[in-house]
């Protein structure tokens, strides 16, 4: 997946979140050439505590926040 992200071929991210604390894990977005700004399209929570978040890459906005005056 990481190589597809790097060349801009991913149009939607579906992330299932489970509240678990681990000491290690696989980095999902390792070695990106630049930050990606994502828009949250949908969020669904389930009775077991899991959550599904659907994101799409934002258009026309920078991933780097502007400095505050």
C-alpha positions as CSV (number, residue, x, y, z in Angstrom):
1,X,0.0,0.0,0.0
2,X,2.8,2.4,0.8
3,X,4.1,2.5,-2.8
4,X,0.5,3.3,-4.0
5,X,0.3,6.1,-1.6
6,X,3.6,7.6,-2.7
7,X,2.5,7.9,-6.3
8,X,-1.0,9.2,-5.5
9,X,-3.1,6.1,-6.5
10,X,-5.1,5.8,-3.3
11,X,-8.4,7.7,-3.4
12,X,-9.9,6.4,-0.1
13,X,-8.6,5.2,3.2
14,X,-10.8,2.9,5.4
15,X,-9.3,2.6,8.8
16,X,-10.7,0.3,11.5
17,X,-9.6,1.5,15.0
18,X,-9.5,-0.8,18.0
19,X,-8.6,0.7,21.4
20,X,-5.6,-1.5,22.3
21,X,-2.2,-0.3,23.6
22,X,0.7,-2.2,22.0
23,X,4.4,-1.8,22.6
24,X,5.2,-2.2,18.9
25,X,3.5,-2.4,15.5
26,X,3.7,-1.9,11.8
27,X,3.8,1.8,10.7
28,X,1.0,2.2,8.3
29,X,2.2,5.4,6.6
30,X,6.0,5.0,6.8
31,X,8.3,6.9,4.5
32,X,5.8,9.2,2.9
33,X,7.5,11.9,0.8
34,X,5.2,14.6,2.4
35,X,2.3,14.7,4.8
36,X,-1.1,14.0,3.3
37,X,-4.1,16.0,4.4
38,X,-7.2,13.8,4.7
39,X,-10.9,14.7,4.9
40,X,-13.0,12.5,7.2
41,X,-15.9,11.3,5.0
42,X,-17.6,8.9,7.4
43,X,-17.2,7.7,11.0
44,X,-19.0,4.7,12.4
45,X,-18.7,3.2,15.9
46,X,-19.7,-0.3,16.9
47,X,-20.9,-1.8,20.2
48,X,-17.5,-3.5,20.7
49,X,-15.8,-0.2,20.8
50,X,-14.3,-0.4,17.3
51,X,-14.6,2.5,14.9
52,X,-14.5,2.7,11.1
53,X,-13.1,6.0,9.7
54,X,-13.3,6.6,6.0
55,X,-11.0,9.4,4.7
56,X,-10.3,10.8,1.3
57,X,-7.3,13.0,0.3
58,X,-8.1,16.7,0.6
59,X,-8.0,18.8,-2.5
60,X,-6.6,22.2,-2.6
61,X,-5.3,22.3,1.0
62,X,-1.8,21.9,2.3
63,X,-1.0,19.3,4.9
64,X,1.3,21.8,6.7
65,X,-0.6,24.0,9.1
66,X,-0.2,27.8,8.6
67,X,1.6,29.6,11.4
68,X,-0.8,31.5,13.7
69,X,-0.4,35.3,13.9
